[in-house]
Amino acid sequence: MIFSSDNYSPVPQQVMDALAEANNGYQPSYGEDSQMKKVRHLMQTIFEAPDAAVYLVATGTAANSLALSTLCEPWQTIFCSPVSHIHEDECNAPEFFSGAKLTLVGDSDKINPTELRKSIQAEESRGVHGPQRGPVSITQITEKGQVYTLSEINEITRIAREFKLPVHMDGARFANALVSLDCTAAEMTWKSGIDVVSFGGTKNGLMGVEGVIFFDPEKAWEFELRRKRAAHLFSKHRYLSAQMLAYLENDLWIELASKANKAASLLIEGLRNIEKVDFLVEPKANLIFVTMPAYMHRKAFEKGLEYYTWSEIEGVSDDTPVVSRFVVDWSRSLSDIDKFLEIMRNAAKKEI
Ligand SMILES: *Cc1c(COP(=O)(O)O)cnc(C)c1O
């Protein structure tokens, strides 16, 4: 029973079937395939953005790095949260591809508008000697399982626009956020001032495809050149397209995220009834952060649960509080959730 990350999950049958079907016959290479034309059209329809430029890459790191490098110059700085994936988990790929530096805003997963304004204002005080202001990047849902509301996104993009800075959204878990907010894809992005989105697919069921969407196609050609130069233009591109097409068709992406969020909400409700479990932050989608005593983790692991903990659980006293993360992916059945909760309820009883 692994609840470590949503990329531990399998691929839904619809996507495997689409890959098998795409394997028939011949298709032009390098993104000229017929499936990609459909993907582009579907994305434009879903986002109510007929002019949007739509691309596919294989990893979220590529999506973020190539999107951000297209939005900035090497002498600029990218404003982001200190726990953002682009800062903590991409081995400096955004800096490598953009040549820019990252400026960390505040100390939270969600960027606070006041702190953002302060951070932006503090740059460009040293003329030619210092970094110039560049794009703002936010993560939806955040790395701590929070969701920016539409008004929070609007507030951030309004500040960025005051300084004429573009805003990027790392939507590795875009679908989970959309389901949580119950709004449209357009509302969560360009209608709230977002310029470019990394549209996640892998964490929500795909084998390995992420979209990059530019609502203003002005930089589309530059992105294409950067993608090729970064070795991320796939020659047998149809196999990327086929996955994304199956994901978008019949709203499979929404169905998968709804399933994940629903199962997560049952897990959250169950955990609330276990006295020794404290939520680090109130979960809003399918990422759950809790603090529990070390002995509970030890017992849960003994019974076969797997998940990440943020500090050692061995060699510490039983009651040492240890933070952990549970991720509920699209493939979780309700009986998996029941089993997880039963193990946790038993783990909470110290004497057993
Ligand atoms: C998983 C994830 C990504 C993408 O990571 P890759 O391993 O490069 O696919 C990007 N942003 C966030 C917030 C993520 O959780």
The ligand as an ORCA input file, in Angstrom:
! r2SCAN-3c Opt
* xyz 0 1
  C       5.947     16.258     -9.928
  C       5.973     17.720    -10.073
  C       6.520     18.314    -11.220
  C       7.105     17.517    -12.376
  O       8.168     16.724    -12.065
  P       8.912     15.747    -13.098
  O       9.487     14.706    -12.237
  O       9.934     16.538    -13.807
  O       7.894     15.225    -14.065
  C       6.489     19.695    -11.311
  N       5.956     20.455    -10.328
  C       5.408     19.911     -9.233
  C       4.793     20.795     -8.195
  C       5.418     18.527     -9.051
  O       4.886     18.001     -7.941
*
